[in-house]
Structure formats: structure tokens, C-alpha cells
Amino acid sequence: MAVHNELGLAGEKIAVDFLREKGYHIRQRNWRFQKVEIDIIAQKDDLIVIVEVKTRSNRHFGNPQEFVNGQKMKFLLKAAHNYVVSRKIDKEIRFDIIAVIKSPEEFSIEHIKDAFHLF
């Protein structure tokens, strides 16, 4: 497996552990609709949280969350819509980004709640 894939998987595991510590229930990981993958679908109380995880080894090219562009947001919205409609879920949806930076000593996490809206 390529190093960047291993880093991404490590970042997703860290994000899942982080969310669980904060009281989120993980409903799905790496859920796919057509060609779109939602990294994490979580629930906290009556809120469904769609989480895009971005992991980087440094900030030389910018913060990880800056790599979630408009096209990715549209794809995530479409996939999230399919997820809730196909399961007849009637709950509010929020889109979050978890940015993970790996330094030589540790990982740092930034949880951006309500990162974007598409209407």
C-alpha cells in the first residue's frame, strides 16, 4: 500500500477515535454512493454528521481542510442525500471536516463543525 494511503487510513482511524471520545456514534465508515466515498457517517443525538477527513504530513501546501473544494462538497451532498433518503432517516444533517496533521512526534486534529452548506 502506498505511503499516502497508509497516512489517510491512519488519519481516518484517529478521526473515528476522536469522534467516539466526543460522544459520537459511528454509523458507517467509507460509505460509497456511485463514485463518492463518505469517510465517516456519525450521529450525535438527533444529528447526522457527514465527516470528510483530510490527513497531511505537513502544512507546506496549506491546511488539509483547504483541499475540500466545491466539487467535493457537491459530491458529498449528493451522497449524503442518498444515504438519508434510502434509509428513511429524518434528522438534521451537518457536514464537518476533520483535519489531521502528522508531525514526527504525533498527530494533531482540528474538527471543523458545520464546515459547509449546500442548498
N, C-alpha and C positions, 0 to 999 in steps of 0.2 A: 504494500500500500504506500502511496506517495506521502511524503512528509506533510504536505499541506492538508491532505485528507486526515491524517492522524491528528494533526493540530485541531482541525474542525471537529472531529469526533470528541476529542478531549474537551474542547470548549462547550460542546452541547451537554456533555455529562456534568460539567461544572455548573452550567446554567440550570439543569434539572435539579441538581442537589441544592443549589441556591434557592430555587423556587419552592422546593419542598420545605426547606428551613423556614421560609416566609409564610407557610401555611397553604400553599397552592397544591391542588390535586392534579397530577399529570394524567390527562385523558388519553393522549396519543403522542407519539414521537415519530418524526419523519413520515408524516401522513401525506399521501400523494393524491392529487387530482389532476388528471391529464399529465402535463409535463411540469407541474408545480409541486414543490415539496414545502410543507409547513414543518418547520423544525420541531416546534413544541405546541401542543394544544393543551392548555391548562384551564383549571377552573378554581375560582376563589369565590366562595359564597354563591351568589346568583350571576356571576360574571364569567363569561368565556373569554380567555385571553389567548390570542394568537401571537406566538413569540417567534421572531426571527433572531437567530443567534449569529453574530459575526465575530469571528476569532482571528486575531492577528498576532504576529510575533513581535511587532513593534508599531510605532505610530509614524514612521518615516513618510508614508504616503497618505496620512490622515487618520482620523479616528475610524474605528470599524463601522460605526453607525452611518457614516457618510457614504458607505457603499450600498445602502438600501435606496435605490433610485425610484423614480416614478413608475417605471415599467414593473419593477419588482413589487411595488405596492399594489398596483392594479392586479397582478397575478395572485398575490396573497389574498386580496379582497375576493376575487372570483372563487378561489379555492375555499376560503372560509365560508362564503355564502353557500357553496355546495355542501360543505360539511354540516352546517346547521340545518339546512333545508332537508337534506337526505335523512337526517336523524330526528327531524321534527323538534329541534331544540328552540325554545322560545326564551332566550336570555339575551341580555345585552352583550355585545362583543367589543373588546378592546384590542388594539394592536400595539404590542410592545416590541422593543428591541433590547436584547442583552448583548452588550459589547464586552468581549473578553480579550485582554491583552496578556500575552505570556512574556514575562521577563525571565531572565536566567534563574531567579530565585523562586518566583511564584506567579500566580495568575491574579490579575485584578479584574473586577467585574463592575460594570456600570449598567444599571437597569433603567431604561428609559421607558416609563409608563406612558401610555396614550401617545405613542410616537408619531402616529399619523392618522388622518381621517380621509376617507374617500367617499364622496356622496355624488 
